[in-house]
Amino acid sequence: MVPSQPRPQLWPLLIIAALVSALTLAAGSHGWRQAALTLVGVLFGATLYHSGFGFASAYRQLLVRGDGRGVFAQVLMLALATALFAPLLISGVGRGAVAPVALQAAFGATLFGVGMQLGSGCACGTLYAIGGGSSMMLLTLLSFSAGSFLASLSNGLWSGLPKLQPVSLLERWGWSGALVQLLALAGCALLLWHWQRPRLRAEGGFWPQWNWRALLHGPWATVSGAVVLALLSGLTLLLAGRPWGVTWGFTLWAAKLSQLFGWDPASSALWQQERFARALQAGLLEDTTSVMNVGIVLGAAAAASAAGRFSLRRPPSRRAALACLIGGLTMGYGAWLSYGCNVGAYFGGIASTSLHGWLWIGFALLGTALGVRLRPHFGLGN
């Protein structure tokens, strides 16, 4: 007998729809693009939830079980995003996520990799897990925000470390630079394909059979999520003039909260800079990353309710909660040092053909290897 599918949860869906409408209208007071990007955030959240798209879990499965299917989906996502970003960036529509190749970024990405495993999620993963009802990930969000803000206050400590100027293949070589990166990604995909063929034969392959009912109720195959995430990232670049990002919103939230408790921005050289000071003075609805982050939470909550799976869940143990706090703090500090998280530095950086994105993933995998060894000490399985 085929088990019955969970029924959609009507009342949560109605409440979430009202919240999405209110947020979109409020953001729209700052321009139609802000309203549109709020809805793009909602679509990001629904996509992440329905596809269970995990950065932290994909790396862990790769290193612990030799399962490269999640990483293959990421390679597909990066290739499609590169193809979408290239014509926009070459024609001057927005700017890419390009940052220096720096020692501080290598250290920060390693910290982020450790934090992903202890926190059981990445930057966007934290948001969509909260939308699905995880109270434990609220702890990760709080400490992530605190870690990123603390790193911004210690920015001067790292500025003297060796670094190279930002390198973008598109800026240096134009279309040829995009082609070089696409060939590199194709090589990665081919290697993963050959390596994973025995697993694919046993478990049904990378490519899912499409099911229209799954469009609203889920679950989606990971590769389906990868395609939609790449398309939404291209739309974000078109609307916002920059790639999708997450961490900046966390940093800004912590800074504004710190002001309420007496922190003086004049005590920080970085927060006295014009763009940081302007962000502190402006409302949160004027900040694109913030409204998209809230949209991700609401989109994931809507997807969970549509699937009949929305429920508030407590942390499984005190040790797991402690791991989330430590992991979030480590991710936040590492994200600031490495010029972004798994979204802004890795996804956005590589899609923009910036070499710092490739540096980020290399050292994040090193941190992941360390993190999976620490998880059992907090009662977390691998």
DRENSE-213194 format. One line per 10 residues: number of its first residue (from 0); their letters; for each residue x, y, z of N, C-alpha, C. Coordinates in steps of 0.2 Angstrom, whole numbers, plus 2048, in hexadecimal, padded with zeros to 3 digits. Each point is the difference from the previous one (the first is absolute). Example, Ala and Ser with C-alpha at 12.3 -4.5 7.8 and 13.67 -1.06 7.14 Angstrom:
<atoms>
0	AS	842/7E4/827/7FC/806/800/804/806/800 | 7FE/805/7FC/804/806/801/7FC/805/803
</atoms>
This chain:
<atoms>
0	MVPSQPRPQL	804/7FA/800/7FC/806/800/804/806/800 | 7FF/805/7FB/804/806/800/7FE/805/806 | 805/802/804/7FE/805/805/7FD/806/7FE | 7FB/803/803/7FD/806/7FE/804/806/801 | 800/805/7FC/804/806/800/7FD/804/806 | 805/804/804/7FD/804/805/7FC/806/7FC | 7FB/802/804/7FB/805/7FD/804/807/802 | 7FF/805/7FB/802/807/801/7FD/803/806 | 804/804/804/7FE/803/806/7FD/807/7FF | 7F9/800/7FF/7FD/806/7FE/801/806/804
10	WPLLIIAALV	7FF/800/806/801/806/804/807/803/800 | 805/7FC/801/807/803/7FF/801/803/7FA | 7FD/7FD/7FA/801/802/7FA/7FD/807/7FF | 7FA/801/803/7FD/806/800/804/806/803 | 802/7FE/806/804/805/804/806/802/7FD | 804/7FB/7FD/806/801/7FC/7FF/805/7FA | 7FA/7FE/7FC/7FE/804/7FB/7FF/808/802 | 7FD/801/805/7FF/806/803/806/804/801 | 805/7FC/804/806/803/801/804/802/7FA | 800/7FB/7FB/804/802/7FA/7FD/806/7FC
20	SALTLAAGSH	7F9/800/800/7FD/806/7FD/802/807/804 | 800/7FF/807/802/806/804/807/802/7FE | 804/7FB/800/807/802/7FF/802/803/7F9 | 7FC/7FD/7FB/801/802/7F9/7FE/807/800 | 7FA/802/803/7FD/807/7FF/805/805/804 | 802/7FE/806/805/804/803/806/801/7FD | 803/7FB/7FD/806/801/7FC/7FF/804/7FA | 7FA/7FF/7FD/7FE/804/7FA/800/807/801 | 800/802/806/800/808/801/807/803/7FF | 805/7FB/7FF/806/802/7FE/802/7FF/7F9
30	GWRQAALTLV	7FB/7FE/7FC/801/7FF/7F9/7FD/7F9/7FE | 7FE/800/7F9/7FE/7F9/7FE/805/7FB/800 | 806/801/7FF/805/7FB/800/801/7FD/807 | 7FF/804/805/801/7FD/807/7FA/7FC/801 | 7FA/801/7FE/7FA/7FC/800/802/7F9/7FD | 802/801/7F9/802/7FA/7FC/805/7FC/803 | 805/803/803/805/7FC/804/7FE/7FC/806 | 7FB/803/803/7FD/7FD/806/7FD/7F9/7FE | 7FC/800/7FA/7FD/7FA/7FD/805/7FB/7FE | 806/803/7FD/805/7FB/7FE/803/7FD/806
40	GVLFGATLYH	800/803/806/802/7FD/806/7FC/7FB/802 | 7F9/801/7FF/7FB/7FB/802/801/7FA/7FB | 801/801/7FA/802/7FA/7FB/806/7FC/802 | 805/804/802/806/7FD/803/7FF/7FB/805 | 7FC/803/805/7FE/7FC/806/7FC/7F9/7FE | 7FB/801/7FC/7FC/7FA/7FE/805/7FB/7FC | 804/803/7FC/804/7FB/7FC/805/7FC/805 | 803/804/804/805/7FD/805/7FD/7FA/804 | 7F9/802/803/7FD/7FB/804/7FE/7FA/7FC | 7FC/801/7FA/7FE/7FB/7FC/805/7FB/7FE
50	SGFGFASAYR	806/803/7FE/805/7FC/7FD/805/7FD/805 | 7FF/803/807/805/7FE/805/807/801/7FE | 801/806/7FD/806/802/7FD/805/801/805 | 805/7FC/802/805/801/805/807/801/7FD | 803/805/803/807/801/7FF/804/7FC/805 | 7FE/801/806/804/7FD/806/7FF/7F8/7FF | 7FA/7FE/7FF/7FF/7F9/800/803/7FD/7FA | 800/803/7FA/803/7FE/7FA/807/7FE/801 | 804/805/803/807/7FF/801/801/7FA/805 | 7FC/800/805/801/7FB/805/7FF/7F9/7FD
60	QLLVRGDGRG	7FA/7FF/7FC/7FF/7FA/7FC/806/7FE/7FC | 803/805/7FD/806/7FF/7FB/805/7FD/804 | 802/803/806/806/7FE/803/7FF/7FA/805 | 7FA/7FF/802/7FF/7FA/805/7FE/7FA/7FC | 7FB/801/7FB/7FE/7FA/7FD/802/7FF/7F8 | 803/805/7FE/802/800/7F9/7FA/801/7FB | 7FB/803/803/7FA/802/7FC/801/807/7FD | 801/800/7F9/801/806/7FD/7FA/803/7FC | 7FA/7FE/802/7FB/802/7FC/7FE/807/802 | 800/802/806/7FF/807/802/805/805/7FD
70	VFAQVLMLAL	806/7FE/800/805/804/7FD/7FF/801/7F8 | 7FE/7FA/7FD/7FF/800/7F9/7FB/806/7FF | 7FA/800/804/7FB/805/7FF/803/807/801 | 805/801/804/803/806/801/804/802/7FA | 803/7FB/7FD/804/802/7FA/7FB/802/7FA | 7FB/7FC/7FF/7FB/802/7FB/7FD/807/802 | 7FF/802/806/7FD/806/802/805/806/7FE | 807/7FE/801/805/805/7FF/801/801/7F8 | 7FF/7FB/7FD/801/801/7F8/7FA/804/7FD | 7FA/7FE/802/7FB/804/7FE/800/807/802
80	ATALFAPLLI	802/801/806/800/807/802/806/804/7FD | 805/7FD/7FE/806/803/7FC/7FD/802/7FA | 7FC/7FC/7FC/7FE/801/7FA/7FB/806/800 | 7FC/800/805/7FB/806/801/804/806/802 | 805/800/804/803/806/803/804/803/7FA | 803/7FC/7FC/805/803/7FB/7FD/805/7FC | 7FB/7FF/7FC/7FD/806/7FC/7FE/806/804 | 7FE/7FF/806/7FD/806/804/806/804/802 | 806/7FC/803/805/804/802/804/803/7FA | 801/7FD/7FB/804/803/7FA/7FC/806/7FD
90	SGVGRGAVAP	7FA/800/800/7FC/805/7FE/7FF/806/805 | 803/7FF/806/800/805/805/7F9/800/804 | 7FC/7FB/800/7FA/7FF/804/803/7FE/807 | 801/804/805/802/7FF/806/808/7FE/801 | 802/7FE/806/807/7FF/801/800/7F9/803 | 805/7FC/7FF/801/7F9/803/802/800/807 | 800/7FB/803/803/7FF/807/807/7FE/7FF | 805/805/800/807/800/7FE/803/802/807 | 805/7FC/802/804/802/806/807/7FE/800 | 804/803/804/807/7FE/800/802/7F8/801
100	VALQAAFGAT	805/7FE/7FD/802/7F9/802/805/801/806 | 7FE/7FF/806/803/802/806/801/7FB/805 | 805/800/804/802/7FC/806/7FA/800/805 | 7FD/806/801/7FB/800/805/7FA/7FC/7FD | 7FF/800/7FA/7FA/7FD/7FD/801/7F8/800 | 806/7FE/800/801/7F9/801/7FF/7FD/807 | 802/804/804/7FF/7FF/808/7F8/800/801 | 7FD/805/7FD/7F9/801/802/7FC/7FB/7FD | 801/7FD/7FA/7FD/7FB/7FC/801/7FA/804 | 806/7FE/803/801/7FB/804/7FB/800/806
110	LFGVGMQLGS	800/806/804/7FC/800/805/7F8/7FF/7FF | 7FF/803/7FA/7F9/7FF/7FE/7FE/7F8/7FE | 805/7FD/7FE/7FF/7F9/7FE/7FF/7FC/807 | 804/802/805/7FF/7FC/807/7F9/802/802 | 7FE/807/800/7FA/802/803/7FA/7FD/7FC | 800/7FF/7FA/7FB/7FD/7FC/7FE/7F9/803 | 805/7FC/802/7FF/7F9/803/7FD/801/807 | 803/804/804/7FE/801/807/7F9/803/800 | 7FF/804/7FC/7F9/804/800/7FB/7FC/7FC | 802/7FA/7FC/7FB/7FC/7FC/7FD/804/7FB
120	GCACGTLYAI	803/805/7FD/7FD/804/7FB/805/805/7FE | 7FE/803/7FA/804/806/7FD/7FC/806/801 | 802/806/7FD/7FC/806/801/7F9/800/7FD | 7FF/7FE/7FA/7F9/7FF/7FE/7FD/7FA/803 | 803/7FB/802/7FE/7FA/803/7FD/802/807 | 803/804/803/7FD/802/807/7F9/804/7FF | 800/804/7FB/7F9/803/7FF/7FB/7FC/7FE | 801/7FB/7FB/7FB/7FC/7FE/7FE/7FB/805 | 805/7FE/804/7FE/7FB/806/7FC/804/805 | 801/806/801/7FC/804/805/7F9/800/7FD
130	GGGSSMMLLT	7FF/801/7F9/7FA/800/7FD/7FC/7FA/801 | 804/7FA/800/7FC/7FA/801/7FF/7FE/807 | 801/805/805/7FE/7FF/807/806/7FE/805 | 806/800/7FD/806/7FE/805/802/806/805 | 7FE/7FE/806/802/805/805/808/800/801 | 803/7FA/7FF/807/800/801/804/805/7FB | 7FD/800/7FA/804/805/7FB/7FF/807/802 | 7FB/802/804/800/807/803/806/801/804 | 803/7FB/804/806/801/803/806/801/7FC | 800/7FD/7FA/805/801/7FB/800/807/7FD
140	LLSFSAGSFL	7FA/802/7FF/7FF/807/7FD/802/805/805 | 7FF/7FF/806/802/805/805/807/801/800 | 803/7FA/801/808/800/801/803/801/7F9 | 7FD/7FF/7FB/803/801/7F9/800/808/7FF | 7FB/803/802/7FF/807/800/806/804/804 | 800/7FD/806/805/803/805/807/7FF/7FE | 802/7FA/7FD/806/7FF/7FD/802/804/7FB | 7FC/801/7FB/801/805/7FB/801/807/802 | 7FC/802/805/801/807/802/806/801/804 | 802/7FB/804/806/800/804/806/800/7FB
150	ASLSNGLWSG	800/7FD/7FA/805/800/7FB/801/807/7FD | 7FA/803/7FF/800/807/7FD/804/805/805 | 7FF/7FF/806/803/804/805/808/7FF/800 | 802/7FA/7FF/807/7FE/800/803/800/7F9 | 7FD/804/7FB/802/800/7F9/807/802/7FF | 802/805/804/807/802/7FF/806/7FB/802 | 7FE/7FB/804/805/7FB/802/802/7FC/7FA | 7FC/7FF/7FB/801/7FC/7FB/803/803/7FA | 7FF/807/7FF/801/804/7FA/807/7FF/7FE | 805/7FF/805/807/800/7FE/803/7F9/7FD
160	LPKLQPVSLL	7FB/7FB/800/803/7FA/7FD/800/800/7F9 | 805/7FB/7FD/801/800/7F9/7FA/7FF/7FC | 7FF/804/7FA/7FA/7FF/7FC/802/802/7F9 | 7FD/7FD/7FB/800/802/7F9/7FA/804/7FE | 801/804/7FB/7FA/804/7FD/7FB/7FB/7FE | 7FA/802/800/7FA/7FC/7FD/802/7FE/7F9 | 7FE/7FA/7FE/801/7FD/7FA/7F9/7FD/7FD | 7FE/803/7FB/7FA/7FE/7FD/801/7FE/7F9 | 7FF/7F9/7FE/801/7FE/7F9/7FC/804/7FB | 7FA/802/802/7FC/804/7FB/804/807/7FF
170	ERWGWSGALV	802/803/805/803/806/7FF/806/800/7FC | 804/7FA/801/807/800/7FD/7FF/7FD/7F9 | 7FC/7FC/7FE/7FF/7FC/7FA/7FA/801/7FC | 7FB/803/804/7F9/800/7FD/7FD/7F9/7FF | 7FD/7FF/7FA/7FC/7FA/7FF/805/7FA/800 | 806/801/7FF/805/7FA/800/801/7FE/808 | 800/805/804/800/7FE/807/7FA/7FC/803 | 7FA/802/7FD/7FA/7FC/802/801/7F9/7FD | 803/7FF/7FA/800/7FA/7FD/805/7FB/804 | 806/803/802/805/7FD/804/7FD/7FD/807
180	QLLALAGCAL	7FC/804/803/7FC/7FE/806/7FB/7FA/7FE | 7FD/801/7FB/7FB/7FB/7FE/803/7F9/7FF | 806/800/7FD/804/7FA/7FE/802/7FD/807 | 802/804/804/803/7FE/807/7FA/7FC/804 | 7FA/804/800/7FA/7FD/803/7FE/7F9/7FC | 800/800/7FA/7FE/7FA/7FC/805/7FA/802 | 807/802/801/804/7FB/802/7FF/7FD/807 | 7FE/805/804/7FE/7FD/807/7FA/7FC/800 | 7FB/802/7FB/7FA/7FC/800/801/7F9/7FD | 804/800/7FB/802/7F9/7FD/803/7FC/805
190	LLWHWQRPRL	805/802/804/803/7FC/805/7FB/7FD/805 | 7FC/805/802/7FB/7FE/805/7FB/7FA/7FD | 7FE/801/7F9/7FC/7FC/7FD/803/7F9/800 | 806/7FF/7FE/803/7FA/7FF/801/7FD/807 | 802/804/805/801/7FD/807/7FA/7FD/803 | 7FA/804/7FE/7FA/7FE/803/7FC/7FB/7FC | 802/7FE/7FB/7FC/7FC/7FC/7FD/7F9/803 | 804/7FD/804/7FD/7FA/804/7FA/802/804 | 801/805/804/7FB/803/804/7FA/802/7FD | 801/803/7FA/7FA/802/7FC/7FC/7FA/7FD
200	RAEGGFWPQW	804/7FB/7FE/7FC/7FA/7FD/7FC/7FD/806 | 802/800/806/7FD/7FD/806/7FA/805/802 | 801/806/7FF/7FB/805/804/7FC/804/7FB | 800/7FF/7FA/7FC/803/7FB/802/806/7FC | 807/802/801/803/805/7FC/7FF/807/803 | 803/805/7FC/800/807/802/7F9/803/7FF | 7FD/7FE/7FA/7FB/803/7FD/7F9/7FD/803 | 7FC/804/802/7F9/7FE/803/7FB/7FF/7FA | 7FB/7FC/802/7FA/800/7FC/7FC/806/802 | 7FD/804/7FC/7FD/806/802/7F9/7FF/802
210	NWRALLHGPW	7FD/803/805/7FA/7FF/803/7FD/806/802 | 7FA/802/7FC/7FD/807/801/7FE/801/807 | 7FE/7FB/803/7FD/801/807/806/802/805 | 806/7FE/7FE/806/801/804/802/808/800 | 7FD/803/7FA/802/807/7FF/7FE/804/806 | 7FA/7FF/803/7FE/804/806/801/7FC/807 | 7FF/7FA/7FF/800/7FC/807/807/7FC/801 | 805/800/7FB/806/7FD/801/800/7F9/801 | 805/7FC/801/807/803/800/802/800/7F9 | 805/805/7FE/804/800/7FA/806/7FC/800
220	ATVSGAVVLA	802/7FE/7FA/807/7FD/800/805/806/801 | 806/7FE/802/805/806/802/802/803/7F9 | 801/7FD/7FB/802/803/7F9/7FA/805/7FE | 7FA/7FE/801/7FB/805/7FF/801/806/804 | 801/800/806/802/806/804/806/803/7FE | 805/7FD/7FD/806/803/7FE/7FE/805/7FA | 7FC/7FD/7FB/7FE/804/7FA/7FC/806/802 | 7FB/7FF/805/7FC/806/802/804/805/804 | 805/7FE/804/804/805/804/804/804/7FB | 803/7FD/7FB/804/803/7FB/7FC/806/7FC
230	LLSGLTLLLA	7FA/7FE/7FE/7FB/804/7FD/7FE/806/804 | 7FF/7FF/807/7FE/805/804/806/805/802 | 806/7FD/800/806/804/801/801/805/7FA | 7FF/7FD/7FA/801/805/7FA/7FB/805/800 | 7F9/7FF/803/7FB/805/800/802/805/806 | 803/7FD/805/803/805/805/805/805/7FE | 805/7FD/7FC/805/805/7FD/7FC/805/7FB | 7FB/7FE/7FD/7FD/804/7FB/7FC/806/804 | 7FD/7FE/805/7FC/805/804/804/804/805 | 805/7FD/804/803/803/805/807/803/7FE
240	GRPWGVTWGF	802/7FE/7FA/807/803/7FD/806/7FC/804 | 7FE/7FB/803/806/7FC/804/7FD/7F9/801 | 805/7FB/801/7FD/7F9/801/7FD/800/807 | 7FC/7FA/801/7FD/7FE/806/805/800/806 | 7FE/803/805/804/800/806/7FC/7FF/807 | 803/7FD/805/7FC/7FF/806/804/803/806 | 806/7FF/801/804/802/806/7FF/807/802 | 800/805/7FB/800/807/802/7FA/802/804 | 7FA/7FC/7FE/7FA/802/804/801/7FE/807 | 803/7FA/802/801/7FE/807/805/805/803
250	TLWAAKLSQL	805/803/7FD/805/805/803/7FC/806/802 | 7FC/802/7FB/7FC/807/801/7FB/7FF/806 | 7FD/7FA/800/7FB/7FF/806/803/800/806 | 806/7FD/801/804/800/806/802/807/802 | 803/804/7FB/802/807/801/7FA/804/802 | 7FA/800/7FD/7FB/804/803/7FD/7FE/807 | 801/7F9/801/7FE/7FE/807/805/803/805 | 806/800/7FE/805/802/805/800/808/801 | 7FD/803/7FB/7FF/808/801/7FB/800/806 | 7FB/7FC/800/7FA/801/805/803/7FF/807
260	FGWDPASSAL	805/7FC/800/803/7FE/807/806/805/801 | 801/805/7FC/805/805/802/806/800/7FC | 801/7FC/7FB/806/800/7FC/800/806/7FC | 806/804/800/801/806/7FC/804/7FE/7FA | 7FD/801/7FA/803/7FF/7F9/807/804/7FF | 800/806/804/806/804/7FF/806/7FD/803 | 7FF/7FA/804/806/7FD/803/803/7FB/7FB | 7FD/7FF/7FA/802/7FB/7FB/802/804/7FA | 806/7FF/7FD/802/804/7FA/7FC/7FD/7FA | 7FF/7FA/800/7FC/7FD/7FA/7F9/803/800
270	WQQERFARAL	7FD/800/806/7F9/802/800/7FF/807/7FF | 806/804/800/7FF/807/7FF/801/802/7F8 | 802/7FA/7FC/800/801/7F9/7F9/802/7FD | 800/803/7FB/7F9/803/7FD/7FB/7FB/7FF | 802/7FA/7FD/7FB/7FB/7FE/7FD/7FC/806 | 805/7FF/805/7FE/7FD/806/7FB/804/804 | 803/807/801/7FC/804/804/7F9/802/7FD | 800/800/7F9/7F9/801/7FD/7FB/7FA/801 | 803/7FA/800/7FC/7FA/801/7FD/800/808 | 804/802/804/7FE/801/807/7FA/805/801
280	QAGLLEDTTS	801/805/7FD/7FB/805/800/7F9/7FF/7FD | 801/7FC/7FA/7FA/7FE/7FC/7FC/7FB/804 | 7FA/7FF/7FE/7FB/7FB/802/802/7F9/7FD | 7FE/7FB/804/802/7F9/7FD/7FC/7FE/7FA | 7FA/803/7FF/7FD/7FF/7FA/803/803/7F9 | 805/804/802/804/803/7FA/806/7FC/7FE | 801/7FB/805/806/7FC/7FE/7FE/7F9/7FD | 802/7FF/7FA/7FE/7FB/7FB/801/7F9/803 | 806/7FF/803/802/7FA/803/7FB/7FE/806 | 7FF/805/804/7FB/7FF/806/7F9/7FD/7FD
290	VMNVGIVLGA	7FD/804/7FC/7F9/7FE/7FE/801/7F9/7FC | 805/7FF/7FC/800/7F9/7FD/801/7FB/805 | 804/801/806/801/7FB/805/7FA/7FE/803 | 7FC/806/802/7F9/7FE/803/7FC/7FD/7FB | 800/801/7FA/7FC/7FD/7FA/802/7F9/800 | 807/7FE/801/802/7F9/800/7FC/7FC/806 | 800/803/806/7FD/7FD/805/7F8/7FE/7FF | 7FD/806/7FD/7F9/7FF/7FF/7FF/7FB/7FA | 804/800/7FB/7FF/7FB/7FB/801/7F9/802 | 805/7FF/804/801/7F9/803/7FA/7FE/804
300	AAAASAAGRF	7FD/805/804/7FA/7FE/804/7FA/7FF/7FC | 7FF/803/7FB/7FB/7FF/7FB/801/7F9/7FD | 806/7FF/7FE/801/7F9/7FD/7FF/7FA/805 | 802/801/806/7FF/7FB/805/7F8/7FF/801 | 7FD/806/801/7F9/7FF/801/7FC/7FD/7FA | 802/802/7FA/7FD/7FD/7FA/801/7F8/800 | 806/7FE/803/802/7F9/800/7FD/7FD/806 | 7FC/803/804/7FD/7FE/806/806/7FE/805 | 806/803/800/805/7FE/805/802/805/804 | 7FD/806/800/802/805/805/7FF/7FF/807
310	SLRRPPSRRA	805/800/804/7FF/7FF/807/806/803/804 | 7FF/802/806/805/803/804/804/7FB/804 | 806/800/7FF/804/7FA/803/805/803/804 | 801/7FD/806/805/802/805/807/7FC/7FF | 805/803/802/807/7FD/7FF/800/7F9/803 | 803/7FB/7FD/800/7FA/803/804/7FF/806 | 804/804/801/804/800/807/804/806/801 | 802/801/806/804/806/802/806/800/7FC | 803/7FA/7FF/807/800/7FD/7FF/802/7F8 | 7FA/7FE/7FD/7FF/802/7FA/7FF/808/7FF
320	ALACLIGGLT	7FC/803/805/7FF/807/801/807/804/800 | 804/7FD/804/807/803/801/804/800/7FA | 7FF/7FA/7FC/804/800/7FA/7FD/805/7FB | 7F9/801/800/7FD/805/7FC/803/807/801 | 801/802/807/802/806/802/807/801/7FE | 805/7FB/801/807/801/7FE/800/800/7F8 | 7FC/7FC/7FD/801/7FF/7F8/7FD/807/7FD | 7FB/803/803/7FE/806/7FD/805/806/801 | 803/800/806/805/805/802/806/7FF/7FB | 802/7FA/7FF/806/7FF/7FB/7FE/801/7F9
330	MGYGAWLSYG	7FA/7FF/7FE/7FE/801/7F9/800/808/7FF | 7FD/804/805/7FF/807/7FF/807/803/800 | 805/7FE/804/806/803/800/804/7FE/7FA | 7FF/7FA/7FE/804/7FE/7FA/7FD/803/7F9 | 7F9/801/800/7FD/803/7FA/803/807/7FF | 801/804/806/802/807/7FF/807/800/7FD | 805/7FB/803/807/800/7FE/800/7FE/7F9 | 7FC/7FB/7FD/801/7FD/7FA/7FB/804/7FB | 7FE/806/801/7FC/804/7FB/7F9/7FD/7FF | 7FE/7FC/804/7F9/7FD/7FF/800/7F9/802
340	CNVGAYFGGI	7FA/7FD/7FF/7FE/7FA/803/800/7FB/7FA | 7FC/7FA/801/800/7FC/7FA/7FB/802/7FA | 7FC/806/802/7FC/803/7FB/804/805/7FC | 803/805/804/803/806/7FE/807/7FF/7FD | 804/7FC/803/807/7FF/7FE/800/7FA/7FB | 7FD/7FA/802/801/7FA/7FC/7FB/801/7FA | 7FA/800/801/7FB/800/7FB/801/806/7FB | 7FF/806/803/801/806/7FD/806/801/7FD | 806/7FF/804/806/801/7FE/802/7FC/7F9 | 7FF/7F9/801/801/7FC/7FA/7FC/802/7FA
350	ASTSLHGWLW	7FA/801/801/7FB/802/7FB/803/807/7FC | 803/804/804/803/806/7FE/807/7FF/7FD | 802/7FA/7FF/807/7FE/7FE/805/803/804 | 7FF/801/807/805/803/804/804/7FA/803 | 807/801/800/804/7FA/803/7FF/7FF/807 | 7FE/806/804/7FF/7FF/807/7FB/7FB/802 | 7FB/7FF/7FB/7FB/7FB/801/803/7F9/800 | 804/7FE/7FB/804/7FA/800/804/7FF/806 | 804/805/803/803/800/806/7FC/7FE/806 | 7FA/803/800/7FB/7FF/805/7FE/7F9/801
360	IGFALLGTAL	7FE/7FD/7FA/7FE/7F9/801/806/7FB/802 | 806/801/7FD/805/7FC/802/801/800/808 | 801/806/803/801/800/807/7FA/7FE/804 | 7FA/802/7FD/7FA/7FE/804/7FF/7F8/800 | 803/7FC/7FB/800/7F9/801/805/7FE/805 | 805/803/801/805/7FF/805/7FD/801/807 | 7FC/805/801/7FC/801/806/7FB/7FB/801 | 7FD/7FE/7FB/7FB/7FB/800/803/7F9/803 | 806/7FE/7FD/803/7FA/803/801/801/807 | 802/806/802/801/800/808/7FA/800/803
370	GVRLRPHFGL	7FB/803/7FE/7F9/801/803/7FD/7F9/801 | 800/7FC/7FB/7FD/7F9/800/803/7FC/806 | 807/801/801/803/7FD/806/7FE/802/807 | 7FD/807/800/7FE/803/806/7F9/7FE/802 | 7FC/7FF/7FB/7F9/7FF/801/7FE/7FA/805 | 803/7FA/800/7FE/7FB/805/801/803/807 | 805/804/801/801/803/807/7FA/804/803 | 7FC/802/7FB/7FA/803/802/7F9/7FC/7FF | 801/7FA/7FF/7FB/7FB/7FF/7FC/801/7F9 | 804/802/7FC/7FD/801/7F9/803/7FA/7FB
380	GN	7FC/7FD/7FD/802/7FB/7FB/802/803/7FA | 804/7FB/7FC/803/802/7FA/7FC/7FC/7FA
</atoms>
